[in-house]
Amino acid sequence: MSSIKNPDRKIDSGEAGKKGGNGEIYLKNPYTVTYPEIIGIASEDGAFAEIIERFDCIGGAMWTNKHYTKSPLVKSSKFIGNTQRFMCKTGKAVLDLQGSYFPAGISSVSVEDDEISVTYIGMGGGGVGASICRSSAGGVLRHKSDPCGGGKVAGSTIWLPRMKRVVIGLDDTDTPEEGATWTLAHNISKAVEDKKSRYLSHTITQLFPVPYRTKNCVAIACEFASADPKSLIDRFEAYVSKYTLSEKTGLCAYIGFDTSPLLNYGKAVKKGEVTLQDFEKIREFLEIRIEGRGIIGAAAAISYYTNYEEALLI
C-alpha cells in the first residue's frame, strides 16, 4: 500500500459530463465514486467505533451493506438519510473473501487517542470501493491504498479524527401563534456545523400530549459527531436564545457514545405526564443549558435519536 495524506478538500459534484478543448465530453474519474465524507465516533473505552459513511451512490451503499455486515467486526448497520452506519468492535479479522458471496468487508478497526483507523478489502469492483472510493473521501486524514480495478484484490486503511457523539435535545421554542421547534432545530444544526462538529441526524419524538402543549407535543434531538462538544453546545445555545419565541424553552445535551441511560426516562415521557422531580433522576447525565418546562421533553427526545419508528409512536 502507498501512504498519502489527504488535504482539506471539497468534493466536486460536477466532475461528470465536462467538455474538453475539442468539445468532446469526458469523465474525470470514470471508475471512482468518491464518498463525500466518512466520520468515526468511538466509545469512551475504545472498544467500539461507529463508522459513518455519507454516500453518493445508493446502489453501492446497498451492495456494501449486504457484504460488509458479514465481517465479524461489524455488529450492526443502518441507513440514516444519506449515511450508512457500521457499528464495529475494534480488532482485526482475516476475511475469507469469495467472489459473489463475500467479495468485500472491513478487516480492521482501531481506536487511538485522537484517531480511528479502518481497513477495508475487496475483490474486483469491491476492491475499488474498498480502496480509492474510500481513501479519497472527505474527512479522511491520511490513507494507505492498493492499486485497484479489474479482478484485483485491493484495499485501503484510512485514518479519521476520533469524534464524540453529542445529542442535543430541544423543546418548547414556539407559541400557539408562531414558530415550529423542529424547523428551528434543523436550521440551527446546519448553522453550527463546521469541520470539528458534523451534523448527523434530526429526530422528532412524539411525547405524551399534556394539556399545556402547543399543539402536537413533540421534542427534537439533533445528533452531531464532534471534536469540540463544548464549543458546539455553546453556539447552539446562542442561536436558541436568540430565536426562541417561548419562555418555557428547554435545551440540554448528552455527550457520549450510548444514550441508553436516558431510555427509561424517555419511555416514561411518551407514556404519561412527567414532572421535574422525575427529570432530576437523569440530570447527572446531561449538560443543561436552558431549563424551562421544555427540558422534560428535550431530555426525552435525546434517548430516541435515530430510532424513528419508536420515536414517532404515540
N, C-alpha and C positions, 0 to 999 in steps of 0.2 A: 504494500500500500504506500502511496505517496502522501505526505503530510502537508496541508495547506491551511493557512489562517484565512478566515472569511472576513473581509472588510465590512463595515456597515453598508448595507445595500438596500435598495428598494426594488421590488420586483416589477419589471416592465411587462405589463399585461398586454402590450400591443406588439409582441415580438413576432406574431404570425401575420402573414399576408403583406409584408412590406415589399416595396419595389426597388430593384437595383437601378444602376445608372442607365441601363438599356431598356428599362420598363418592365423587365421580367420579374414576376413575383417570386419570393423565396421565403423559406422558414429559417429563422436564425438557428434554432436548435431542434431539428425535426424529430429527434429521438430522445428528447428530455422533456419531462413535465416537472418543473420545479415546484416544490412545496412552498407556498408563500411564507410559512412560519412553522417552526417546531419549538415547543415550550416544555420545560421539565420542572415538575414540582416534587419535592422529596419529603418523606415523613421525617419527623423530628429525630428518630433514631437511625435514619439512613437505610432502613430495611426495605422500604418500598419507594417506588417512584412512579408518578403518573406522567406518561409521555403523551403530550397533546399535539396533534398534527393538524394544522389548517391545510385543507386540500383544495386543489383546483379542479381535479377530475374525479367525479363521483364514481365512475366505473372502477378506476384504480383504487379508490378508497374501499369500495365494497370487496374487491378482489383481495386486497390486503387484509381486511377483517376476516375473510374466510380462512386465510392461511396463517397469518401471524398469530392468531389465537391458539394455534396448535403448539406453539413454543411453550415449554414447561415454565418459562419465566413469566409468561403473560397470564395473569389470574383472571382478568375480565377485560371487556372492551365495550365501548358505547359511542354512539354518534350524538353530538350536541351541535346543532346548526351545521356550520361548515367545518366542524372539527371532529376528528376521530381520537378517542382517548384509550390508551392502553395502560391498565393498572398492572404494574410489574413488580415482582420481587427482585431484589438485587442478587447478582451472582452471574455465573457463566453456565452455558449449556451447549453440548455438542448436538447439532441438529442433523438428523438423518434425512437430508433433502432428497426428494423424489419428484421427478417431473410430473406435473399434473396433480399429484396427490399432496405433496408438501414441498412446493418449489421455493419457498422463501420464509424467513422468520427473523425474530430477534434472538441473538445468541449471547448477548452480554449486556448487563446494566450495572453501572457502578455509581455510587454517590460519594463524592469527596466533600471537603469543607465548603467550597463555593461553586462546585461544578457537578454536573451529571453527564456521564458518558453512556452512549448507547451504540451497540454494534448490530448492524443488520447484514444479512447474507441472503443471496438468492441465485436462482438459475435462469439463464436466458433473459426474458423480459423482466422477470422477478429480480434479477441481478441489477438491471438498470434502475429499477425502483429502489433497490437496497443501497445502491451506490450513488450515482450522480444526482438522482432526483432528490435525495435527502441531504446529501453533503452540500448541495448548493442552496439549501433552504435558508430563508430569513431566520434569524435568531441563533444560528449556529456560530459558535466562537471560532472553531477550527475543526479540521477533519483529516482522516486518512482514508483514501479510497483506492479501489482496484479499477483497472480498465474493465469496461463492461460492454455488453452488446453481443448479438449473435447468440451462440449457445454457451457462452462463458458462465462459469460460476464467479460471482463478484459480490463485493460488499463494501461497507464503509463503517468507520467508527466516527461518531460526531460527539462534540463536547458542547454542552448547553450551560447557561447560567443556572445555578441552583436557586429556584424560586420558592417562596412560601405561598400557601393558599390564604387568601383574605376574602371573606364573605361579608358583605356589608348589608345590613338589614335596615329598611326604611318603611315607615308607615305614617299616615295621617299628615299629609302635606297639603291637602286640598280642602275645600269647603263645599257646602251644598250649591254654591253659586258658580264656582270655577275651579279649574285645576284637575289633575289626574296624577297620582303618585307614580304609576308605572311609567308614564312618559318622562316625568322629571328624572326618575332614577336612571333610565336608559341614557338620556341626554347628558346627565352629569357624568355617567360612567365613560362615555365617549370623550367628554371634555378632559377628564383627569388622566386618561390613558397616555402613557409615554413609554420609553424604552425599558424603564425599570418596573413598570406596572402595566400588565397586559389584561385588557378586559376580555373575560372568557364567556360569561353567561349571565342571563337575566331570567329570573323565575318569579312568576306571580303565584302566591299562595292564598287559597281561599280560606278564610277564618270563619269561626262561628259568628253568625250575623247578630251581633249585640245590638241593643236598641239605639245606642248613640253612634252607630256607624254613619259614614257619609251616605253611602248607598249600597255598594257591593261587598264591602268589608273584606278587602284583600290587602296583603302586605307584600313587599318586594325584597328579593335577595339578589344582589349583584356580586358576581364572583370574579376575582382577579388572581393572577399569578404575579407576585410582587417581590422585588429585591429590597424594597424600601416601604414596608407597610405603614409606618407612622406618617411619612410624607403623603402617601396615598390617602389615608383616612383624614388627615388634616385638610387636604384640598377638597375632598368630598364634602366634609362638614361645612367648609366655607361656602360652597355652592348651595347646599341645602339651607343654610342660614340666610342666604341672600334671596332665595326664590320660594321658600315655603310660604304658603298662604294661611297656615294654621298655627295656633298657639299650643296645639296638642302633639306636635311632631315628636316622633321617636326615631333615633338614629343610633345604631350600635354596630360593632364589627367583631367577627370571630377570626382569629389568626391561628391557623392550624391545619393539619392535613386531613383530619377526620372530625366532622361536626356531630358525631353520634352522642356526645354528652348532652346535647340540646334536644335530642329526638323525642324523649318522653314529654318534655315540656311542650314541644311543638304539637304533638298529638293532642295534648290537653286543650290547647288553644283552638284547635279545629273542632273539638267535641263540645265545648261549652265555654261559658264566660269564665275568664281567669282574672285574678286580682294581682295587684302589685306585690302582695305578700308571696304569691306563687312565683313571681318573677325573681324575687330575692334568692330563690334556691339555685338559680343559674347565673346570677350576677358575676360570680368569680370567673366565669369562662369568657366574659365579654369585655370589650373596650366600649364603654358607654360615652357617647358624645352629646346627644340631646335627649333629655329624659322627660318628655311629655308622656301623656297617656298612650301614645302610639308605640312606646317602647315595648309594650307587651306583644303586639303583632310583629314588630320589626325583628325581635329576637326569634319568634316562632318561625318566620319565613326563612331564616338562615338554615334551619335544620332540614329544609326541603329543597335546597339548591339543586338544580338539575334533575330532581325527582318529580318530573312534570305531572305524571298521572296521579300520584298521591297528592301532590300539592294542590291540584285543582278539584279534588273531591270535596263534597260538602255533605 
